[in-house]
Amino acid sequence: MRISTSWSQQLGLNAMQSQQAKLGQTQMQLAANKKILTAADDPAAAAHIIDLNLSIAQTTQYQSNINAAQQRLELEDSVLQNATDIMYRIKELSVQGLNASNSQSDRVTIAEELDGLNDELLGLANTKNANGEYLFSGYKTDTPAFSKAIDNTGAYSYAGDANARIIQIGVERQVTDGDPGSNVFGVPTGPAPATVPDVGAIGNIFEAIDKFATDLRANSPNTTSLDDFDNALEKIVTAQASVGVRLKVLESQQGLNEDYNLNMKTVLSSTEDLDYAEAITRLNAQTLSLQVAQQAFTQVNKLSLFNYL
């Protein structure tokens, strides 16, 4: 069997090109610090890498949601604590105002302080967060929650809704990042023709305080206002307790997400990251193989009968 010169040269050329391709692949892996550069390198591993990156991105978004919810709930917790402190002062003043030893002028003075506390409480109910959103307006975050009813003296209006924003913080875990003001401060009477309820049955704290202050000015305070204040305080304390529970849930889920992300990143690293020591050893071996192939090709090209004539 005769072997043509061109065929032997082609074999040598193919050997060099094969070694050059392998060397180039290793050099690109080293440059990218990845052992899988394209899906063709390892289709199964490439698909696994895509899934891992999606899981990490999703969990990272959950962490962002948790941070946003924590900020909002921590602000709400602070507001509710201030509201609780105001309510304790209001209860103290109400007991003082009901004392029969007070003169009418004394009760007017107490009523004026109650008015100031009521305005302060109203301001807390219309608190905005760092994004300019009203905390207690439900979904209507661009609208102040409460205001005095202009056409109904002694009554207040609620411009928010009864919704609470639900935040996804895990694959199967959600939390509400706020409370509608109607649940916290009570449903107000609203605009006319609605009438303000009698004392002892006022569900909105602002109207209850306003009613008691009005009675004090008339020198006829009603002890049943204390029931209104107790009910209002219970709503606020209950809301604050709920906020505390949700903050604990967020903290717990944040730790779970961190552990999950760390595990996913570890698996991702073992799947796609390059073993530098192994790659450098392989690079040296491939470089040597290429040099050998080049030298062999040069020597084979010298084999000709014409060199010996």
Rosetta silent file (secondary structure, phi, psi, omega in degrees, C-alpha in Angstrom):
SEQUENCE: MRISTSWSQQLGLNAMQSQQAKLGQTQMQLAANKKILTAADDPAAAAHIIDLNLSIAQTTQYQSNINAAQQRLELEDSVLQNATDIMYRIKELSVQGLNASNSQSDRVTIAEELDGLNDELLGLANTKNANGEYLFSGYKTDTPAFSKAIDNTGAYSYAGDANARIIQIGVERQVTDGDPGSNVFGVPTGPAPATVPDVGAIGNIFEAIDKFATDLRANSPNTTSLDDFDNALEKIVTAQASVGVRLKVLESQQGLNEDYNLNMKTVLSSTEDLDYAEAITRLNAQTLSLQVAQQAFTQVNKLSLFNYL
SCORE:     score description
SCORE:     0.000 S_00000001
   1 L     0.000  128.110 -179.734    0.000    0.000    0.000 S_00000001
   2 L   -95.028  137.307  177.774    1.395    3.325   -1.020 S_00000001
   3 L  -109.390  122.091 -177.529    0.946    6.393    1.207 S_00000001
   4 L   -73.615  154.744  178.115    0.920    9.685   -0.632 S_00000001
   5 H   -62.552  -40.083 -178.210    2.991   12.610    0.573 S_00000001
   6 H   -65.351  -34.699 -179.017   -0.089   14.842    0.756 S_00000001
   7 H   -68.542  -41.658  178.741   -1.919   12.337    2.955 S_00000001
   8 H   -65.673  -36.307  177.417    0.919   12.152    5.466 S_00000001
   9 H   -67.205  -38.052  179.185    1.118   15.928    5.527 S_00000001
  10 H   -65.223  -38.369  177.217   -2.639   16.147    6.122 S_00000001
  11 H   -61.348  -43.418  178.375   -2.350   13.743    9.045 S_00000001
  12 H   -64.899  -40.485  178.911    0.337   15.927   10.598 S_00000001
  13 H   -64.880  -41.895  177.975   -1.707   19.060    9.992 S_00000001
  14 H   -61.711  -39.574  179.495   -4.801   17.482   11.578 S_00000001
  15 H   -63.301  -42.491  179.476   -2.761   16.506   14.642 S_00000001
  16 H   -66.307  -41.989 -179.512   -1.512   20.085   15.074 S_00000001
  17 H   -65.278  -38.137  177.550   -4.969   21.567   14.627 S_00000001
  18 H   -63.044  -43.317  179.495   -6.427   19.150   17.175 S_00000001
  19 H   -68.552  -35.949  178.156   -3.778   20.092   19.709 S_00000001
  20 H   -65.969  -39.473  178.969   -4.256   23.793   18.975 S_00000001
  21 H   -63.814  -43.884  178.600   -8.042   23.470   19.515 S_00000001
  22 H   -63.927  -42.677  179.432   -7.531   21.744   22.858 S_00000001
  23 H   -64.180  -42.348  178.714   -4.957   24.331   23.915 S_00000001
  24 H   -62.887  -40.326  178.187   -7.257   27.194   22.885 S_00000001
  25 H   -60.910  -45.345  179.703  -10.148   25.665   24.857 S_00000001
  26 H   -64.902  -39.810  179.335   -8.022   25.441   27.987 S_00000001
  27 H   -63.527  -40.532  178.183   -6.772   29.022   27.562 S_00000001
  28 H   -67.648  -37.283  176.794  -10.370   30.299   27.292 S_00000001
  29 H   -62.387  -41.736  178.640  -11.359   28.312   30.386 S_00000001
  30 H   -65.590  -40.575 -179.404   -8.505   29.903   32.316 S_00000001
  31 H   -65.656  -37.452 -178.028   -9.448   33.381   31.114 S_00000001
  32 H   -91.716  -10.183 -174.865  -13.115   32.911   32.102 S_00000001
  33 L    56.306   33.814  178.286  -12.427   30.821   35.229 S_00000001
  34 E  -130.318  139.276  177.454  -15.149   28.481   33.949 S_00000001
  35 L   -90.596  -14.453  176.119  -14.852   24.878   32.947 S_00000001
  36 L  -118.549  109.709 -176.765  -18.058   25.024   30.885 S_00000001
  37 L   -93.252  -35.380  178.147  -17.946   27.774   28.264 S_00000001
  38 L  -135.468  163.246  179.768  -20.883   26.723   26.091 S_00000001
  39 L   -61.950  -26.566 -179.523  -23.799   24.326   26.448 S_00000001
  40 L   -66.937  -24.982 -179.630  -22.088   22.041   23.944 S_00000001
  41 L   -63.922  -40.323  179.341  -19.264   21.410   26.424 S_00000001
  42 L  -161.441   88.468 -174.914  -21.650   19.635   28.836 S_00000001
  43 H   -53.898  -42.937 -178.303  -25.402   20.018   28.055 S_00000001
  44 H   -65.690  -45.197  179.350  -26.581   18.507   31.352 S_00000001
  45 H   -66.207  -37.683  179.547  -24.268   20.653   33.471 S_00000001
  46 H   -62.854  -41.648  178.052  -25.160   23.765   31.449 S_00000001
  47 H   -65.624  -38.812  178.225  -28.869   23.206   32.127 S_00000001
  48 H   -64.554  -38.558  179.111  -28.106   22.672   35.823 S_00000001
  49 H   -64.074  -41.101  178.404  -26.150   25.938   35.921 S_00000001
  50 H   -61.406  -45.208  179.165  -29.107   27.824   34.433 S_00000001
  51 H   -62.281  -41.860 -179.843  -31.435   26.371   37.081 S_00000001
  52 H   -64.745  -43.043  179.308  -29.010   27.240   39.879 S_00000001
  53 H   -64.036  -37.823  177.677  -28.606   30.839   38.668 S_00000001
  54 H   -65.344  -41.760  179.390  -32.394   31.240   38.463 S_00000001
  55 H   -64.020  -41.685  179.627  -32.800   29.919   42.015 S_00000001
  56 H   -65.410  -43.132  179.605  -30.109   32.265   43.319 S_00000001
  57 H   -63.843  -40.550  179.677  -31.658   35.256   41.527 S_00000001
  58 H   -64.615  -45.173 -179.746  -35.104   34.385   42.882 S_00000001
  59 H   -66.927  -35.172  176.072  -33.845   34.034   46.451 S_00000001
  60 H   -62.498  -38.750  176.835  -31.921   37.302   46.131 S_00000001
  61 H   -65.703  -38.900  176.321  -35.198   38.986   45.160 S_00000001
  62 H   -59.472  -40.704  179.227  -36.864   37.450   48.213 S_00000001
  63 H   -63.688  -38.897  177.027  -34.117   38.988   50.348 S_00000001
  64 H   -64.440  -40.474  177.719  -34.776   42.392   48.773 S_00000001
  65 H   -62.460  -40.906  179.555  -38.477   41.964   49.518 S_00000001
  66 H   -63.015  -44.571  179.910  -37.663   41.113   53.126 S_00000001
  67 H   -60.173  -42.752  179.840  -35.487   44.208   53.519 S_00000001
  68 H   -65.664  -43.117  179.974  -38.259   46.431   52.139 S_00000001
  69 H   -66.156  -38.458  178.340  -40.890   44.799   54.362 S_00000001
  70 H   -61.593  -44.823 -179.804  -38.646   45.093   57.429 S_00000001
  71 H   -60.637  -43.705 -178.380  -38.161   48.817   56.886 S_00000001
  72 H   -67.627  -44.016 -178.276  -41.889   49.377   56.510 S_00000001
  73 H   -71.817  -34.788  177.042  -42.856   47.224   59.497 S_00000001
  74 H   -65.100  -38.271  176.092  -40.149   48.674   61.734 S_00000001
  75 H   -65.747  -43.125  178.810  -41.468   52.144   60.951 S_00000001
  76 H   -61.656  -41.152  179.538  -45.015   50.989   61.672 S_00000001
  77 H   -60.415  -41.730  178.951  -43.862   49.463   64.961 S_00000001
  78 H   -65.197  -41.954  179.249  -42.288   52.777   65.963 S_00000001
  79 H   -63.073  -44.446 -178.475  -45.440   54.694   65.010 S_00000001
  80 H   -67.388  -32.313  176.489  -47.669   52.311   66.953 S_00000001
  81 H   -66.247  -42.180  176.481  -45.429   52.583   70.004 S_00000001
  82 H   -63.650  -39.402  178.958  -45.755   56.356   69.888 S_00000001
  83 H   -64.869  -38.274  177.523  -49.511   55.987   69.441 S_00000001
  84 H   -63.019  -43.464  178.534  -49.641   53.693   72.475 S_00000001
  85 H   -60.799  -40.592  178.793  -47.768   56.253   74.574 S_00000001
  86 H   -65.079  -41.025 -178.991  -50.235   58.940   73.490 S_00000001
  87 H   -64.319  -37.410  177.007  -53.177   56.706   74.364 S_00000001
  88 H   -64.062  -38.932  177.217  -51.827   56.133   77.866 S_00000001
  89 H   -66.797  -38.592  178.875  -51.570   59.891   78.323 S_00000001
  90 H   -64.739  -41.204  178.589  -55.102   60.317   76.989 S_00000001
  91 H   -64.426  -38.546  177.684  -56.410   57.741   79.455 S_00000001
  92 H   -62.383  -43.928  179.621  -54.581   59.530   82.244 S_00000001
  93 H   -67.694  -35.532 -178.949  -56.151   62.838   81.229 S_00000001
  94 H   -66.142  -41.292  177.081  -59.591   61.272   80.877 S_00000001
  95 H   -64.117  -40.936  178.273  -59.488   59.943   84.431 S_00000001
  96 H   -63.479  -41.730 -178.454  -58.284   63.346   85.589 S_00000001
  97 H   -68.465  -27.307 -179.670  -61.047   65.096   83.652 S_00000001
  98 H   -79.677  -11.159  179.500  -63.726   62.872   85.166 S_00000001
  99 L   -63.183  126.370 -176.075  -62.688   63.891   88.690 S_00000001
 100 L   -65.976  -15.912 -178.424  -65.565   65.817   90.227 S_00000001
 101 L   -77.008   -9.621 -178.933  -63.168   68.247   91.908 S_00000001
 102 L   -75.637  142.305  172.541  -62.325   69.830   88.543 S_00000001
 103 L   -86.296  171.227  179.226  -63.805   73.146   87.607 S_00000001
 104 H   -63.165  -38.501  179.985  -65.074   73.829   84.115 S_00000001
 105 H   -65.182  -35.374  176.964  -61.934   75.844   83.326 S_00000001
 106 H   -62.575  -42.459 -179.041  -59.807   72.898   84.466 S_00000001
 107 H   -69.536  -32.204  176.061  -61.710   70.643   82.119 S_00000001
 108 H   -64.589  -40.617  178.464  -61.312   73.098   79.250 S_00000001
 109 H   -62.508  -42.315  178.593  -57.556   73.031   79.838 S_00000001
 110 H   -64.920  -40.096 -179.965  -57.602   69.228   79.744 S_00000001
 111 H   -61.913  -38.304  179.371  -59.729   69.341   76.572 S_00000001
 112 H   -65.213  -39.582  177.135  -57.146   71.566   74.889 S_00000001
 113 H   -66.889  -37.306  177.091  -54.374   69.083   75.671 S_00000001
 114 H   -62.600  -38.864  177.644  -56.563   66.288   74.352 S_00000001
 115 H   -60.718  -42.548  179.665  -57.027   68.226   71.124 S_00000001
 116 H   -64.952  -41.294  178.857  -53.265   68.500   70.766 S_00000001
 117 H   -67.002  -35.617  178.385  -52.794   64.789   71.436 S_00000001
 118 H   -64.664  -42.445  177.173  -55.537   63.973   68.962 S_00000001
 119 H   -63.443  -39.375  178.780  -53.785   66.015   66.263 S_00000001
 120 H   -64.559  -41.015  178.670  -50.516   64.271   67.106 S_00000001
 121 H   -65.895  -38.580  177.777  -52.214   60.891   66.848 S_00000001
 122 H   -63.536  -39.264  177.182  -53.752   61.903   63.527 S_00000001
 123 H   -63.308  -38.952  177.402  -50.304   62.845   62.269 S_00000001
 124 H   -64.443  -39.091  179.938  -48.990   59.410   63.240 S_00000001
 125 H   -66.600  -21.321  178.790  -51.868   57.768   61.377 S_00000001
 126 L  -106.605   28.289  179.403  -50.822   59.717   58.274 S_00000001
 127 L   -65.872  142.117  174.747  -47.125   58.812   58.541 S_00000001
 128 E  -106.891  150.767  173.927  -45.191   58.367   55.289 S_00000001
 129 L   -90.331 -173.419 -175.659  -42.316   55.978   54.741 S_00000001
 130 L   -64.202  -21.162  179.355  -39.023   56.785   52.992 S_00000001
 131 L   -91.129    5.236  179.977  -40.696   56.288   49.605 S_00000001
 132 L    79.728   16.119 -179.743  -43.367   58.861   50.377 S_00000001
 133 L   -94.539  139.433  177.014  -46.057   56.196   50.836 S_00000001
 134 E   -75.734  128.680 -173.647  -48.688   56.527   53.542 S_00000001
 135 L   -65.325  -37.530 -168.696  -48.341   53.622   55.951 S_00000001
 136 L  -111.552   27.259 -179.600  -51.981   53.150   56.879 S_00000001
 137 L  -103.675   11.085 -178.053  -53.814   53.792   53.596 S_00000001
 138 L    67.329 -132.438  178.290  -53.868   50.213   52.335 S_00000001
 139 L   -75.669  -20.115 -177.125  -53.285   50.099   48.595 S_00000001
 140 L   -85.425   61.586 -171.763  -53.944   53.845   48.290 S_00000001
 141 L   -69.217  -10.796  178.573  -50.438   54.700   49.445 S_00000001
 142 L   -96.521    7.954 -176.982  -50.476   58.136   47.771 S_00000001
 143 L  -121.778  132.251  176.193  -53.489   59.279   49.806 S_00000001
 144 L   -57.557  138.372 -175.010  -53.515   60.410   53.472 S_00000001
 145 L   -67.091  -52.570 -172.789  -55.340   57.806   55.528 S_00000001
 146 E  -122.753  151.629  174.487  -57.412   60.025   57.855 S_00000001
 147 E  -157.684  159.634  176.625  -58.756   63.558   57.850 S_00000001
 148 E   -71.090  138.092  177.611  -61.421   65.564   59.613 S_00000001
 149 L   -75.220  112.536 -174.172  -64.804   65.421   57.899 S_00000001
 150 L   -60.962  -39.900 -174.525  -65.305   68.999   56.749 S_00000001
 151 L  -100.065   18.210 -179.903  -69.093   68.786   56.539 S_00000001
 152 L  -147.058   91.118 -174.610  -69.652   66.688   59.659 S_00000001
 153 L   -57.897  130.043  179.016  -68.386   68.261   62.880 S_00000001
 154 L    88.963   -5.812 -178.491  -66.710   65.796   65.211 S_00000001
 155 L  -107.806  160.785  179.388  -66.416   63.124   62.527 S_00000001
 156 E  -128.621  159.285  179.574  -63.422   61.879   60.562 S_00000001
 157 E  -118.973  147.392  175.117  -62.974   60.280   57.148 S_00000001
 158 E  -113.453  117.592 -176.013  -60.826   57.366   56.030 S_00000001
 159 L   -97.002   -5.015  178.572  -59.532   57.722   52.453 S_00000001
 160 L   -83.222 -165.702  175.154  -57.583   54.476   52.381 S_00000001
 161 L  -126.982 -176.364 -174.503  -58.927   50.988   51.765 S_00000001
 162 L   -94.911   13.964 -176.097  -59.077   47.753   53.737 S_00000001
 163 L   -91.825  157.531  173.911  -56.241   46.037   51.858 S_00000001
 164 L  -132.209  132.222 -176.537  -52.744   45.132   53.027 S_00000001
 165 L   -68.749  130.255 -179.536  -49.886   44.586   50.592 S_00000001
 166 E   -99.705  127.550 -177.079  -48.700   40.957   50.479 S_00000001
 167 E  -112.998  131.734  176.699  -44.965   40.410   49.973 S_00000001
 168 E   -82.383  121.299 -178.128  -43.411   37.161   48.767 S_00000001
 169 E  -118.859   -1.567  177.838  -40.439   36.343   51.011 S_00000001
 170 E  -163.585  173.993 -178.059  -39.914   32.689   50.135 S_00000001
 171 L   -55.610  -42.483 -178.267  -41.046   30.040   47.673 S_00000001
 172 L  -127.436   30.839 -176.849  -44.128   29.292   49.771 S_00000001
 173 E  -135.847  131.670  179.722  -44.072   32.106   52.307 S_00000001
 174 E  -130.888  161.577  176.952  -45.702   35.526   52.250 S_00000001
 175 E  -150.484  147.173  174.956  -46.165   38.351   54.725 S_00000001
 176 E   -87.153  135.142 -174.892  -48.173   41.584   54.801 S_00000001
 177 L   -99.565   20.200  178.079  -45.950   44.625   55.150 S_00000001
 178 L  -176.071 -178.226  179.158  -48.520   46.914   56.720 S_00000001
 179 L  -137.039  138.326  175.611  -52.018   47.332   58.153 S_00000001
 180 L   -66.353  141.883 -176.555  -54.940   49.407   56.905 S_00000001
 181 H   -60.480  -28.153 -179.894  -55.653   52.332   59.183 S_00000001
 182 H   -64.158  -28.960  177.847  -59.277   51.290   59.622 S_00000001
 183 H   -78.837  -29.764 -174.532  -58.055   48.182   61.478 S_00000001
 184 H   -88.927  -46.248 -174.584  -55.616   50.096   63.667 S_00000001
 185 H  -107.519    0.592  177.202  -57.428   53.321   64.499 S_00000001
 186 L    91.204  154.604  179.823  -61.001   52.208   63.876 S_00000001
 187 L   -79.424  123.085 -178.634  -63.544   52.943   61.172 S_00000001
 188 L   -81.211  168.420 -179.406  -64.606   56.603   61.308 S_00000001
 189 L   -67.428  -42.042  179.475  -68.096   57.966   60.837 S_00000001
 190 L    92.145 -169.823 -177.203  -67.221   59.768   57.631 S_00000001
 191 L   -72.338  164.037  176.282  -68.966   62.675   55.916 S_00000001
 192 L   -59.671  151.073   15.734  -72.576   63.725   56.507 S_00000001
 193 L   -90.838   11.136  178.470  -75.290   62.571   56.669 S_00000001
 194 L   -60.593  147.313  179.616  -73.660   60.017   58.975 S_00000001
 195 L  -111.692  148.350  179.019  -73.930   60.905   62.647 S_00000001
 196 L   -70.216  128.895 -178.588  -71.266   60.500   65.296 S_00000001
 197 L   -63.033  162.985  175.417  -72.151   57.526   67.565 S_00000001
 198 L   -70.507  158.865  178.420  -72.858   57.972   71.240 S_00000001
 199 L   -60.082  149.561 -177.663  -70.015   57.554   73.708 S_00000001
 200 L    90.352   -8.305 -179.328  -69.246   53.974   74.571 S_00000001
 201 L  -137.847   15.556 -178.811  -69.817   52.926   70.984 S_00000001
 202 L   -85.224  119.108 -175.231  -67.375   55.094   69.026 S_00000001
 203 L   -87.207  -14.844 -178.419  -65.142   52.849   66.965 S_00000001
 204 L  -105.816  130.718 -173.575  -62.698   55.477   65.740 S_00000001
 205 H   -64.905  -36.914 -178.660  -60.144   56.837   68.199 S_00000001
 206 H   -65.122  -41.244  178.565  -60.047   60.363   66.737 S_00000001
 207 H   -68.592  -35.863  179.623  -63.818   60.717   67.039 S_00000001
 208 H   -65.369  -42.503  179.325  -63.749   59.275   70.567 S_00000001
 209 H   -66.974  -43.336  179.931  -61.130   61.800   71.695 S_00000001
 210 H   -60.467  -42.187  179.959  -62.954   64.646   69.964 S_00000001
 211 H   -64.053  -43.886 -178.954  -66.224   63.655   71.659 S_00000001
 212 H   -66.548  -40.053  178.068  -64.662   63.493   75.114 S_00000001
 213 H   -63.401  -39.022  177.926  -62.939   66.865   74.645 S_00000001
 214 H   -63.875  -42.470  178.628  -66.267   68.372   73.577 S_00000001
 215 H   -64.805  -37.029  178.448  -67.965   66.946   76.674 S_00000001
 216 H   -63.718  -41.212  178.960  -65.194   68.342   78.882 S_00000001
 217 H   -64.426  -30.733  178.122  -65.744   71.829   77.468 S_00000001
 218 L   -85.793    3.262  179.855  -69.426   71.446   78.250 S_00000001
 219 L    60.484   33.320  179.653  -68.447   70.373   81.763 S_00000001
 220 L  -141.330   60.054 -179.656  -70.280   67.067   81.305 S_00000001
 221 L   -66.822  147.828 -177.286  -67.712   64.311   80.641 S_00000001
 222 L  -112.006  129.825 -177.583  -69.068   60.785   80.268 S_00000001
 223 L   -65.856  -21.598 -179.725  -67.343   57.836   81.911 S_00000001
 224 L   -68.783  -12.907  174.644  -68.295   55.565   79.021 S_00000001
 225 H   -62.835  -27.334  178.255  -65.640   57.376   76.959 S_00000001
 226 H   -61.200  -33.992  177.529  -63.150   55.297   78.908 S_00000001
 227 H   -65.345  -39.947  177.777  -64.546   52.220   77.143 S_00000001
 228 H   -61.122  -43.474 -179.593  -63.919   53.869   73.797 S_00000001
 229 H   -66.662  -39.511  178.613  -60.326   54.595   74.784 S_00000001
 230 H   -63.403  -43.910  179.310  -59.791   51.062   76.067 S_00000001
 231 H   -63.971  -40.218  179.861  -61.128   49.578   72.840 S_00000001
 232 H   -66.165  -43.291  178.743  -58.965   51.902   70.762 S_00000001
 233 H   -62.632  -38.205  179.317  -55.862   51.078   72.776 S_00000001
 234 H   -63.104  -40.199  178.054  -56.557   47.369   72.363 S_00000001
 235 H   -60.774  -45.311 -177.562  -56.695   47.787   68.574 S_00000001
 236 H   -66.164  -45.087 -179.387  -53.342   49.578   68.520 S_00000001
 237 H   -64.369  -40.533  178.341  -51.642   47.103   70.865 S_00000001
 238 H   -62.652  -42.786  178.262  -53.004   44.163   68.878 S_00000001
 239 H   -63.062  -41.144 -179.576  -51.697   45.674   65.642 S_00000001
 240 H   -66.036  -38.582  177.467  -48.294   46.260   67.228 S_00000001
 241 H   -63.498  -40.080  178.339  -48.140   42.661   68.442 S_00000001
 242 H   -64.159  -39.389  177.106  -48.964   41.484   64.926 S_00000001
 243 H   -62.179  -42.604  178.701  -46.172   43.656   63.529 S_00000001
 244 H   -60.631  -40.732  178.325  -43.754   42.103   66.011 S_00000001
 245 H   -63.816  -43.610 -179.202  -44.726   38.596   64.912 S_00000001
 246 H   -66.052  -35.690  176.420  -44.226   39.510   61.254 S_00000001
 247 H   -64.544  -37.262  176.482  -40.818   40.997   61.964 S_00000001
 248 H   -64.928  -40.672  178.322  -39.826   37.716   63.608 S_00000001
 249 H   -61.928  -43.096  179.498  -41.068   35.823   60.547 S_00000001
 250 H   -62.683  -43.275  179.945  -39.002   38.079   58.281 S_00000001
 251 H   -63.011  -43.287  179.246  -35.900   37.568   60.388 S_00000001
 252 H   -63.433  -46.785 -178.157  -36.374   33.792   60.359 S_00000001
 253 H   -67.404  -33.346  177.878  -36.994   33.641   56.608 S_00000001
 254 H   -61.023  -42.071  177.270  -34.024   35.889   55.933 S_00000001
 255 H   -65.267  -40.163  178.022  -31.760   33.373   57.660 S_00000001
 256 H   -64.155  -41.719  179.408  -33.288   30.495   55.706 S_00000001
 257 H   -64.883  -39.035  178.552  -32.809   32.364   52.434 S_00000001
 258 H   -62.830  -44.123  178.981  -29.183   33.118   53.267 S_00000001
 259 H   -63.760  -42.122 -179.031  -28.496   29.441   53.985 S_00000001
 260 H   -64.809  -44.629 -179.784  -30.261   28.379   50.797 S_00000001
 261 H   -63.325  -40.779  178.448  -28.376   30.898   48.672 S_00000001
 262 H   -61.260  -42.778  179.255  -25.050   29.842   50.176 S_00000001
 263 H   -64.493  -43.526  179.935  -25.825   26.205   49.393 S_00000001
 264 H   -64.084  -40.079  179.557  -26.862   27.028   45.814 S_00000001
 265 H   -67.935  -34.424  176.848  -23.712   29.090   45.249 S_00000001
 266 H   -64.834  -45.291  178.356  -21.574   26.247   46.586 S_00000001
 267 H   -64.627  -41.194  179.061  -23.206   23.795   44.187 S_00000001
 268 H   -62.374  -42.244 -179.754  -22.896   26.298   41.345 S_00000001
 269 H   -62.763  -43.044 -179.282  -19.212   26.806   42.071 S_00000001
 270 H   -69.413  -22.033 -177.754  -18.518   23.080   42.055 S_00000001
 271 H   -85.459  -40.394 -172.003  -20.436   22.755   38.780 S_00000001
 272 H  -115.521  -19.722 -176.743  -18.978   25.572   36.714 S_00000001
 273 E   -74.240  147.222 -175.757  -15.824   26.921   38.369 S_00000001
 274 L   -85.419  140.326  171.524  -12.472   25.847   36.974 S_00000001
 275 L   -83.616  101.576 -173.316   -9.909   23.841   38.925 S_00000001
 276 H   -59.652  -43.293 -178.065   -6.915   26.109   38.283 S_00000001
 277 H   -60.492  -45.493  179.871   -4.259   23.571   39.287 S_00000001
 278 H   -66.003  -39.663 -177.761   -5.712   20.924   36.986 S_00000001
 279 H   -67.761  -40.189  178.924   -6.172   23.427   34.141 S_00000001
 280 H   -65.310  -42.139  177.387   -2.582   24.717   34.358 S_00000001
 281 H   -61.355  -43.091  179.311   -1.247   21.144   34.340 S_00000001
 282 H   -65.953  -38.102  178.864   -3.421   20.361   31.336 S_00000001
 283 H   -61.635  -44.090  179.782   -2.288   23.571   29.595 S_00000001
 284 H   -63.770  -41.161 -179.888    1.375   22.603   30.011 S_00000001
 285 H   -66.264  -40.686 -179.655    0.693   19.100   28.715 S_00000001
 286 H   -69.927  -35.844  176.214   -1.245   20.414   25.728 S_00000001
 287 H   -62.505  -43.746  178.295    1.469   22.952   24.942 S_00000001
 288 H   -63.851  -41.967  179.464    4.046   20.169   24.963 S_00000001
 289 H   -63.038  -38.503  178.518    1.823   17.975   22.780 S_00000001
 290 H   -65.852  -42.351  179.125    1.440   20.792   20.265 S_00000001
 291 H   -62.288  -41.042  178.098    5.187   21.327   20.152 S_00000001
 292 H   -63.186  -42.922 -179.891    5.717   17.583   19.572 S_00000001
 293 H   -63.821  -38.701  179.377    3.114   17.580   16.800 S_00000001
 294 H   -66.945  -41.907  179.331    4.782   20.562   15.156 S_00000001
 295 H   -66.054  -40.326  178.825    8.211   18.960   15.339 S_00000001
 296 H   -63.148  -41.151 -179.998    6.874   15.671   13.959 S_00000001
 297 H   -62.858  -40.244  179.246    5.224   17.518   11.090 S_00000001
 298 H   -64.927  -41.812 -178.948    8.525   19.248   10.280 S_00000001
 299 H   -68.646  -39.106 -179.817   10.447   15.982   10.348 S_00000001
 300 H   -64.820  -37.260 -179.592    7.891   14.145    8.218 S_00000001
 301 H   -65.132  -21.920 -179.994    8.032   16.879    5.612 S_00000001
 302 L   -82.187  -13.207 -178.092   11.780   16.253    5.283 S_00000001
 303 L   -77.711  100.669  179.616   11.241   12.591    4.346 S_00000001
 304 L  -151.861  137.666  178.162   11.665   12.535    0.592 S_00000001
 305 H   -61.035  -25.003 -179.922   13.773   10.369   -1.733 S_00000001
 306 H   -64.531  -25.086  178.829   14.902   13.521   -3.426 S_00000001
 307 H   -70.491  -15.791 -176.235   16.888   14.381   -0.291 S_00000001
 308 H  -111.508    4.795  177.587   19.043   11.297   -0.898 S_00000001
 309 L   -83.972    0.000    0.000   19.665   11.618   -4.675 S_00000001
